[in-house]
Structure formats: C-alpha cells, structure tokens
Amino acid sequence: MAALTDVLMITYNSPQHVRVSLPHLLSTCDEWTRVWLWHNGDDEETLAVTSELAEDPRVHRFHHSRENVRLTAPTNWLWTESDATYVSKVDDDCLPAHGWIERLRDAHDANPQFGAVGCWRFMEEDFLPDVAGKKIATYDGGHQLLRNHWVQGSGYLLPREMVTRQGPLRQGQSFTQYCLDLARRGAVNGWAYPFIREDNLDDPRSPNTLFKDDEDFRRRMPLTAQALGITSVADWARQEHESAVAVQRASLDLREYSGWRAKRRGARRRLEKLVRGRGSW
C-alpha cells in the first residue's frame, strides 16, 4: 500500500494552459493520489474548464475564490486540511513526466530526511555536469539528488509531517524561503537525479510553449518576467537558462542565506538587474 499523496493545482485566467495541464496531471495520478483544485478569479472560460474537470473522480476537493488570492492561501488550504503523507503542487503551466509521483514517493519512503524534492523544469542544454556534479549525492535505496536548499514551487513532493512541524506559509514568504527554513531544520532538499522532467509551458524553449512571439509574450507575461522588466521572448529564454545555472552554482552553506551574506547577495542581484536595464534601486 502506497502512501497517500495530495497534489494542489491553482488555476487562474489561462484556459489554454488548464486544458492541457489539468488533464495531464490527472493522467499521472495513481490510486493513492488525490488532486485538490483551487480556482482564483472569475474568468468564465478558465472557471468552466476547471469546474468541468473537477468532476473527475481523481479530484478530491475543489474551491473557487472570486478574488485572485494568488498562491499562499491555496497552498495553506492544502497543507492544513490534508491528511495525506505527502503534499505537492503542480502549476497550471507545467507538465510533470508520467511516473513522477511514484518515483518521488519511493525516494521519500527510503529517506525520511528528504524535504522538498522536485522534478527538473529546465532544458537539457541548461545542465552543467561539471558544476552540478559537485552537488549530486546518493542516499538510501540508491536514490540520488542534485542537492539544493530550495526547489521550484511546482512538481515537488514534501512530507506533510514537516509542514505540520514548521507551520504554513507566512504572509509574504516565498516557497524558496520556506524551503530554506526546512533546510535549517535539517531537511535535505533538491531535485531527483537522473532528472524527472517537468515541461514548463512558460519557457519559450518548450515545444509546448504558448509564447510564439514578443507580442504574445507581453500579453501572457509571467509574474517573474514582469518583476524583472523582461519584455521579449529572447530575453526570457536567456533568463530561464540563467536561473538553471544559478541553482546549480548555489552554495550549500546555509550561512550564505542569512545575515550579512544574504544582504551582500541581494545587493549584487540588484546591481545585476541595473546593468541589464531591468530594474532600479
């Protein structure tokens, strides 16, 4: 008997994504996996697609918030009301590979110290073996991780017991910050290796991306692109690559993410944004 797993998907104002991503997520669920759906806002087309698919027997709970409350409230809804062994979230623009739940669950079952362990959402050309190899470790059961103190907030698996001990997301706390807090408590985070792929439809290099040109990109611009001032497909593709390189180079020294070291890193990032013309002090 496998451990029960609850997976959250949050939908908002993107029927083109949901028509692809939600049926795909449901198709990856085994008999021990339940899907929780939270729809933000009143976009009629997206709500219609989500409501129809909410009738699927693999959907355990469905909630509609007329206000776009973004990510924190839905995540805490799952984390505080679930009784599953593991919790997860898959974004409505992501397609994790079939078998992702079983493989991550097997890794967790063999290694109780594992925290947030995820699928890899970057492209093959983003992987730097000489850099990442220094952070790849082998654990019980032969399971390997590309260690990092945080993973992205989609396509991960996390023991609900760790969430119960640490508490829900605080207002304004990112998933990255939450993962760092888990690591400070001794959790081992990272990406299963060899990688479990997660196709990110917001990556313009994906064969399934909706970003066909710059105009289309500006119309559907991801929140991170907005924050960075990125307005073209080419710049966004470069940013995706840079993000992949950054997490492979990221230090495993937790002291780097608090105190004066964290402030120094923040200042360096602001300077890099200025040099690229993507921000201001």
MOTA-V161319 format. One record per residue. SS is DSSP state (H for helix, E for strand, L for the rest). PSI is psi as a letter, one per 40 degrees, with the letter a starting at -180 (none if undefined). OMEGA is omega in degrees with one decimal (* if undefined). Layout:
ss=SS psi=PSI omega=OMEGA
ss=SS psi=PSI omega=OMEGA
//
This chain:
ss=L psi=h omega=-178.3
ss=L psi=i omega=177.9
ss=L psi=h omega=-179.5
ss=L psi=h omega=-177.7
ss=E psi=h omega=176.6
ss=E psi=h omega=-176.8
ss=E psi=h omega=179.5
ss=E psi=h omega=165.7
ss=E psi=h omega=177.7
ss=E psi=h omega=-179.6
ss=E psi=i omega=-180.0
ss=L psi=h omega=163.6
ss=L psi=f omega=179.0
ss=L psi=g omega=-178.3
ss=H psi=d omega=179.6
ss=H psi=d omega=177.9
ss=H psi=d omega=-172.5
ss=H psi=d omega=179.0
ss=H psi=d omega=179.7
ss=H psi=d omega=-169.0
ss=H psi=d omega=-176.6
ss=H psi=d omega=173.8
ss=H psi=d omega=178.1
ss=H psi=d omega=179.0
ss=H psi=d omega=-179.8
ss=H psi=d omega=-179.3
ss=H psi=e omega=179.6
ss=L psi=e omega=-175.1
ss=L psi=h omega=171.3
ss=L psi=a omega=-174.5
ss=L psi=e omega=-179.5
ss=L psi=e omega=-178.0
ss=E psi=h omega=177.7
ss=E psi=i omega=179.1
ss=E psi=h omega=173.8
ss=E psi=h omega=-179.0
ss=E psi=h omega=174.2
ss=E psi=h omega=177.5
ss=E psi=h omega=177.2
ss=E psi=h omega=171.1
ss=L psi=a omega=-173.7
ss=L psi=f omega=173.3
ss=L psi=h omega=-170.1
ss=H psi=d omega=-176.4
ss=H psi=d omega=179.0
ss=H psi=d omega=179.6
ss=H psi=d omega=180.0
ss=H psi=d omega=179.4
ss=H psi=d omega=-178.3
ss=H psi=d omega=-178.5
ss=H psi=d omega=179.1
ss=H psi=d omega=-178.5
ss=H psi=e omega=177.8
ss=L psi=e omega=177.7
ss=L psi=e omega=179.3
ss=L psi=h omega=-178.0
ss=L psi=e omega=178.1
ss=L psi=e omega=176.8
ss=E psi=h omega=-175.1
ss=E psi=d omega=-178.9
ss=E psi=i omega=176.1
ss=E psi=h omega=178.8
ss=E psi=h omega=176.9
ss=E psi=h omega=173.9
ss=E psi=h omega=-179.4
ss=L psi=d omega=176.1
ss=L psi=i omega=174.7
ss=L psi=g omega=-178.0
ss=L psi=e omega=177.2
ss=L psi=b omega=-164.9
ss=L psi=d omega=-170.8
ss=H psi=d omega=-177.7
ss=H psi=d omega=177.6
ss=H psi=d omega=179.7
ss=H psi=d omega=179.6
ss=H psi=d omega=174.1
ss=H psi=d omega=178.1
ss=H psi=d omega=-173.1
ss=H psi=d omega=-175.7
ss=H psi=d omega=-176.2
ss=H psi=e omega=179.3
ss=L psi=i omega=171.7
ss=L psi=e omega=-178.8
ss=L psi=i omega=175.3
ss=L psi=d omega=-178.5
ss=E psi=i omega=176.3
ss=E psi=i omega=-175.2
ss=E psi=i omega=170.7
ss=E psi=h omega=172.8
ss=L psi=h omega=-179.0
ss=L psi=i omega=-177.1
ss=L psi=e omega=173.7
ss=L psi=f omega=-176.7
ss=E psi=i omega=-179.2
ss=E psi=g omega=177.1
ss=E psi=i omega=-177.4
ss=L psi=i omega=175.3
ss=L psi=h omega=-177.4
ss=L psi=e omega=-175.5
ss=H psi=d omega=-177.3
ss=H psi=d omega=-177.7
ss=H psi=d omega=-177.3
ss=H psi=d omega=178.3
ss=H psi=d omega=179.1
ss=H psi=d omega=177.9
ss=H psi=d omega=-179.7
ss=H psi=d omega=178.6
ss=H psi=d omega=-178.5
ss=H psi=d omega=-178.6
ss=H psi=e omega=-173.5
ss=L psi=g omega=-176.8
ss=L psi=e omega=179.9
ss=L psi=e omega=-179.6
ss=E psi=h omega=176.7
ss=E psi=b omega=178.2
ss=E psi=h omega=179.5
ss=E psi=h omega=-169.1
ss=E psi=i omega=169.3
ss=L psi=i omega=-177.9
ss=E psi=h omega=-172.8
ss=L psi=e omega=-177.0
ss=L psi=i omega=-175.4
ss=L psi=i omega=-178.9
ss=H psi=d omega=-177.7
ss=H psi=e omega=179.1
ss=H psi=e omega=-175.2
ss=L psi=h omega=-179.7
ss=L psi=g omega=-173.9
ss=H psi=d omega=-177.7
ss=H psi=d omega=179.3
ss=H psi=d omega=-175.3
ss=H psi=d omega=-177.0
ss=H psi=d omega=-179.9
ss=H psi=e omega=-176.8
ss=H psi=e omega=179.5
ss=E psi=h omega=-177.6
ss=E psi=i omega=-179.9
ss=E psi=h omega=-175.6
ss=L psi=a omega=-177.1
ss=H psi=i omega=-178.9
ss=H psi=e omega=-178.8
ss=H psi=e omega=-179.0
ss=L psi=h omega=-179.9
ss=E psi=i omega=174.4
ss=E psi=h omega=159.1
ss=E psi=g omega=-172.8
ss=E psi=h omega=169.5
ss=L psi=i omega=-175.4
ss=L psi=e omega=173.1
ss=L psi=i omega=171.9
ss=L psi=i omega=178.3
ss=L psi=i omega=-175.5
ss=L psi=f omega=177.2
ss=L psi=h omega=177.3
ss=L psi=f omega=177.3
ss=E psi=i omega=170.5
ss=E psi=h omega=-173.8
ss=E psi=h omega=177.4
ss=E psi=h omega=-179.3
ss=H psi=d omega=178.2
ss=H psi=d omega=178.1
ss=H psi=d omega=177.2
ss=H psi=d omega=179.6
ss=H psi=d omega=179.7
ss=H psi=d omega=-174.9
ss=H psi=d omega=-177.8
ss=L psi=i omega=-177.6
ss=L psi=i omega=174.4
ss=L psi=h omega=173.8
ss=L psi=i omega=178.1
ss=L psi=h omega=179.8
ss=L psi=e omega=179.3
ss=L psi=h omega=178.1
ss=L psi=i omega=176.3
ss=H psi=d omega=175.2
ss=H psi=d omega=179.8
ss=H psi=d omega=178.7
ss=H psi=d omega=178.1
ss=H psi=d omega=177.9
ss=H psi=d omega=176.7
ss=H psi=d omega=175.1
ss=H psi=d omega=-179.3
ss=H psi=d omega=178.7
ss=H psi=d omega=176.9
ss=L psi=e omega=175.5
ss=L psi=e omega=179.8
ss=L psi=i omega=176.8
ss=E psi=h omega=-178.8
ss=E psi=i omega=175.7
ss=E psi=a omega=-179.5
ss=E psi=h omega=175.9
ss=E psi=h omega=-178.1
ss=E psi=h omega=-3.6
ss=L psi=i omega=-169.5
ss=L psi=i omega=164.7
ss=L psi=h omega=-173.6
ss=E psi=i omega=170.5
ss=E psi=h omega=-179.6
ss=E psi=h omega=-179.4
ss=E psi=h omega=-176.2
ss=L psi=e omega=176.8
ss=L psi=e omega=173.7
ss=L psi=h omega=-176.4
ss=L psi=e omega=178.4
ss=L psi=e omega=178.5
ss=L psi=i omega=176.5
ss=L psi=e omega=-179.0
ss=L psi=e omega=-177.1
ss=L psi=i omega=175.1
ss=L psi=e omega=-178.7
ss=L psi=g omega=-177.5
ss=L psi=d omega=179.3
ss=L psi=i omega=-176.2
ss=H psi=d omega=179.4
ss=H psi=d omega=177.8
ss=H psi=d omega=178.6
ss=H psi=d omega=-178.9
ss=H psi=d omega=179.5
ss=H psi=d omega=-176.0
ss=L psi=f omega=-167.7
ss=L psi=h omega=175.8
ss=L psi=i omega=-178.1
ss=H psi=d omega=-179.8
ss=H psi=d omega=177.8
ss=H psi=d omega=177.1
ss=H psi=d omega=-178.1
ss=H psi=d omega=-178.3
ss=H psi=e omega=-179.4
ss=L psi=f omega=-179.1
ss=L psi=h omega=-175.0
ss=L psi=e omega=-178.8
ss=L psi=i omega=178.2
ss=H psi=d omega=-177.6
ss=H psi=d omega=179.5
ss=H psi=d omega=179.1
ss=H psi=d omega=176.8
ss=H psi=d omega=177.1
ss=H psi=d omega=-179.9
ss=H psi=d omega=177.5
ss=H psi=d omega=178.4
ss=H psi=d omega=-179.7
ss=H psi=d omega=178.3
ss=H psi=d omega=178.4
ss=H psi=d omega=179.3
ss=H psi=d omega=-176.6
ss=H psi=d omega=-177.9
ss=H psi=d omega=176.9
ss=H psi=d omega=179.2
ss=H psi=e omega=-173.3
ss=L psi=h omega=-177.9
ss=L psi=i omega=172.4
ss=L psi=e omega=176.0
ss=L psi=h omega=-175.7
ss=H psi=e omega=178.2
ss=H psi=d omega=179.9
ss=H psi=e omega=-172.5
ss=H psi=f omega=175.3
ss=L psi=i omega=176.7
ss=H psi=a omega=-174.4
ss=H psi=d omega=179.2
ss=H psi=d omega=178.9
ss=H psi=d omega=178.6
ss=H psi=d omega=178.6
ss=H psi=d omega=178.9
ss=H psi=d omega=179.0
ss=H psi=d omega=178.2
ss=H psi=d omega=179.1
ss=H psi=d omega=178.6
ss=H psi=d omega=178.8
ss=H psi=d omega=178.6
ss=H psi=d omega=178.5
ss=H psi=d omega=178.5
ss=H psi=d omega=178.3
ss=H psi=d omega=-179.0
ss=H psi=d omega=179.8
ss=L psi=e omega=-177.6
ss=L psi=f omega=-174.6
ss=L psi=e omega=-178.6
ss=L psi=a omega=179.0
ss=L psi=i omega=178.8
ss=L psi=none omega=*
//
